[in-house]
Amino acid sequence: MVRGKQTLPIRITNATGLIANTSYEIGTHTVYTNGNINTTWVNQTTSTAAASDTTPPLVTNPTATPATILLNDNSRPRAPSTNISQLNVTVTDDTEVDTVTIDLSPIDGSAEAQMRKISGTDIWSVPTNATAGINLTHNLIVTAAATDKSGNSNISVSISLRVLRRGDVFSSATTSLTCMGWSESPLDRLSRRLAQHLFH
């Protein structure tokens, strides 16, 4: 119980040395100027505010599975798992994590795509395809990256995702062409390009 001596008239008093996020009972009674004391205490319970949380959530383990996908630019069917990637991050915080979003605008997605928490874990996840950003590796920023209940956020983490064109993929102008894990000889490359020119 918090007790102290105050002289009337008074409407406000400050109590110091209290602990954050703690309930206190405040008791008052009156002492008259002639020395008589009212022995009946009037008590009121109140609580101090929680300590301020200034630490942003920790965002780790950014992954894209697979890390390379094919451009989803037309209605042609794709082999399973070649045009969709599962994007994951691990998010932890001293309090409760509220939201986690990721900027998918470089691949023509939402600038604030919502990531969903996998039940029973600290992993937040979202699947994505790509309809833009051909032949580029994109660093997709986890924006507002984990806005917790205290308003703290972390925007320092990004997920790397590479987008390639259909099945005929150019890794760069100076390296060999690859097609989902196998390498072409120069003759194979010339034959494929002639076929593309004739039939596309």
C-alpha positions in Angstrom: 0.0 0.0 0.0 1.2 3.5 -0.9 0.8 6.1 1.9 2.1 9.6 2.3 1.3 12.9 4.0 -0.3 15.7 2.0 -1.5 19.1 3.2 -4.8 20.4 1.8 -5.8 21.8 -0.5 -4.3 19.3 -3.0 -5.7 17.6 -6.0 -2.7 15.8 -7.5 0.2 13.9 -6.0 3.1 12.0 -7.6 4.4 8.7 -6.3 7.9 7.8 -7.2 10.0 4.6 -7.1 7.2 2.4 -8.3 7.7 -0.7 -10.5 6.4 -0.8 -14.1 3.3 -3.0 -14.8 2.5 -3.5 -11.2 -0.7 -3.0 -9.2 -0.7 -0.7 -6.1 -3.3 0.0 -3.5 -3.4 3.7 -2.5 -4.8 4.5 0.9 -6.0 7.9 2.2 -7.5 9.2 5.5 -7.8 12.7 6.9 -6.0 14.5 9.7 -7.6 17.7 10.9 -5.7 20.8 11.8 -6.7 20.4 15.4 -4.9 17.1 15.5 -7.9 14.8 15.3 -7.4 11.8 13.0 -10.0 10.0 11.0 -8.9 6.4 11.4 -11.0 5.2 8.5 -8.8 4.6 5.4 -10.2 5.0 1.9 -8.3 2.7 -0.5 -8.1 2.6 -4.3 -6.2 0.1 -6.5 -4.4 1.2 -9.6 -1.6 0.0 -11.8 1.5 1.5 -13.3 2.1 1.4 -17.1 4.1 -1.3 -18.7 7.7 -0.5 -19.4 8.3 0.9 -22.9 9.4 -1.7 -25.5 11.9 -0.1 -27.9 13.5 -3.3 -29.2 12.4 -4.3 -32.7 11.6 -7.9 -33.6 14.5 -10.1 -34.7 14.1 -11.3 -38.3 16.4 -14.2 -39.4 16.7 -17.2 -41.8 15.4 -15.6 -44.9 14.9 -18.3 -47.5 13.2 -18.9 -50.9 12.5 -22.5 -51.8 13.3 -22.9 -54.6 15.6 -19.8 -54.9 15.2 -19.7 -58.7 11.8 -19.8 -60.5 10.6 -19.5 -64.1 8.7 -16.4 -65.2 5.0 -17.0 -65.1 4.3 -14.9 -68.2 1.7 -16.8 -70.1 -0.8 -19.7 -69.9 1.8 -22.4 -70.8 2.0 -25.1 -68.2 5.1 -25.2 -66.0 6.7 -28.3 -64.4 5.7 -28.6 -60.7 7.7 -26.3 -58.4 9.4 -24.4 -61.3 7.3 -21.2 -61.2 6.4 -20.9 -57.5 8.7 -20.3 -54.5 7.9 -20.4 -50.8 9.3 -17.4 -49.0 10.1 -17.8 -45.3 11.6 -15.8 -42.4 11.9 -16.5 -38.7 10.6 -13.7 -36.5 11.0 -13.5 -32.7 10.3 -10.7 -30.2 10.1 -10.1 -26.5 6.4 -9.3 -26.9 3.9 -10.4 -29.6 4.7 -10.1 -33.3 1.7 -8.4 -35.0 2.3 -8.5 -38.8 5.0 -9.5 -41.2 4.9 -8.3 -44.8 7.2 -8.6 -47.9 7.6 -6.3 -50.9 6.9 -8.4 -54.0 6.5 -5.4 -56.4 9.8 -6.1 -58.2 8.2 -9.3 -59.5 4.8 -7.6 -60.1 3.3 -8.7 -56.8 1.9 -6.7 -53.9 4.2 -4.1 -52.2 2.9 -5.3 -48.8 2.2 -9.0 -49.3 1.1 -10.5 -46.0 3.2 -13.4 -44.6 1.4 -16.0 -42.5 2.7 -17.6 -39.3 3.2 -21.3 -39.4 1.3 -22.7 -36.4 3.6 -23.8 -33.5 6.7 -22.1 -35.0 8.3 -18.6 -35.3 8.3 -19.0 -39.1 6.3 -16.6 -41.3 5.7 -17.7 -44.9 4.1 -16.8 -48.2 4.2 -18.5 -51.7 4.8 -16.4 -54.8 5.2 -16.6 -58.5 6.6 -13.9 -60.8 5.1 -12.1 -63.8 7.9 -9.6 -64.1 11.6 -9.2 -63.4 13.0 -11.6 -66.0 16.6 -12.8 -65.8 17.2 -10.9 -62.5 18.0 -11.7 -58.9 15.6 -9.7 -56.7 16.2 -8.9 -53.0 12.6 -8.8 -51.8 12.6 -6.6 -48.7 10.6 -7.8 -45.7 9.0 -4.4 -45.2 7.4 -3.3 -42.0 9.2 -6.4 -41.3 7.5 -7.4 -38.2 5.6 -4.7 -36.6 5.0 -5.7 -33.0 2.3 -4.5 -30.6 4.5 -1.7 -29.4 5.0 -0.3 -32.9 8.6 -1.4 -33.3 9.6 -2.7 -36.7 12.5 -4.3 -38.5 13.2 -3.6 -42.2 16.7 -4.9 -42.4 16.1 -8.3 -44.0 15.5 -9.3 -47.6 14.9 -12.6 -49.4 16.8 -13.3 -52.6 14.8 -14.7 -55.5 16.0 -15.2 -59.0 13.5 -15.1 -62.0 14.4 -16.9 -65.2 12.6 -17.0 -68.6 10.6 -20.1 -69.4 12.8 -23.2 -69.9 15.5 -21.3 -72.0 17.4 -19.6 -69.3 20.3 -17.1 -69.7 22.3 -17.1 -66.5 24.4 -14.2 -67.8 26.0 -13.0 -71.0 29.4 -14.6 -70.0 28.4 -17.9 -68.4 27.0 -21.0 -69.9 23.3 -21.4 -70.5 21.5 -23.8 -68.1 18.1 -25.3 -68.2 16.9 -26.5 -64.8 20.1 -28.2 -63.9 21.8 -29.3 -67.1 24.4 -27.6 -69.2 24.3 -27.1 -73.0 27.0 -27.5 -75.5 27.5 -24.7 -78.0 25.9 -26.9 -80.8 22.9 -27.6 -78.6 22.6 -23.9 -77.9 22.7 -23.0 -81.5 20.0 -25.6 -82.4 17.7 -24.4 -79.6 18.0 -20.8 -80.7 17.2 -21.7 -84.3 14.1 -23.6 -83.1 13.0 -20.6 -81.0 13.3 -18.3 -84.0 11.3 -20.6 -86.2 8.5 -21.6 -83.8 8.1 -18.6 -81.4 
